[in-house]
Amino acid sequence: MGDKSPKSNQKKSTQKQSKVSSADQKKKQAVAAKSAASSKKK
C-alpha cells in the first residue's frame, strides 16, 4: 500500500534519472578520452 505514495514514486523516478545520467557521463568520458588520445597523436 505504501508504495503508491507520491514520495516513493518520486524516489523511483529520481533513481532512474541518476542511473541514466551516470551512464551518459560514462559515455561522454569515453568519448572525451578517445578524442584526447587522437589529438595527442597529431
Phi and psi in degrees as a GROMACS rama.xvg file:
@    title "Ramachandran Plot"
@    xaxis  label "Phi"
@    yaxis  label "Psi"
@TYPE xy
-67.1939  -18.9861  GLY-2
-61.8452  -26.2175  ASP-3
-86.5207  4.10302  LYS-4
-71.1073  146.46  SER-5
-57.1191  -34.4995  PRO-6
-62.3858  -47.4442  LYS-7
-65.6719  -35.783  SER-8
-63.7367  -41.5067  ASN-9
-61.9706  -43.208  GLN-10
-57.7246  -46.983  LYS-11
-59.6537  -45.7329  LYS-12
-65.8321  -38.4228  SER-13
-69.1158  -35.239  THR-14
-64.1745  -42.6918  GLN-15
-59.7776  -45.4979  LYS-16
-61.4026  -42.7761  GLN-17
-66.6008  -37.0962  SER-18
-61.7728  -46.028  LYS-19
-63.7985  -44.3994  VAL-20
-65.9805  -37.3838  SER-21
-67.0246  -38.8711  SER-22
-64.2676  -41.2572  ALA-23
-60.0932  -45.3629  ASP-24
-61.9982  -41.2924  GLN-25
-61.1591  -43.4048  LYS-26
-60.4654  -47.2856  LYS-27
-61.1014  -41.4874  LYS-28
-62.7988  -42.098  GLN-29
-62.8618  -43.7003  ALA-30
-63.1239  -43.8117  VAL-31
-63.0814  -41.2621  ALA-32
-63.5085  -42.91  ALA-33
-62.347  -46.8202  LYS-34
-64.719  -37.2376  SER-35
-65.9714  -42.1455  ALA-36
-65.1993  -41.3295  ALA-37
-69.0866  -34.8706  SER-38
-72.3246  -28.6917  SER-39
-67.8528  -36.4219  LYS-40
-61.2797  -36.1254  LYS-41
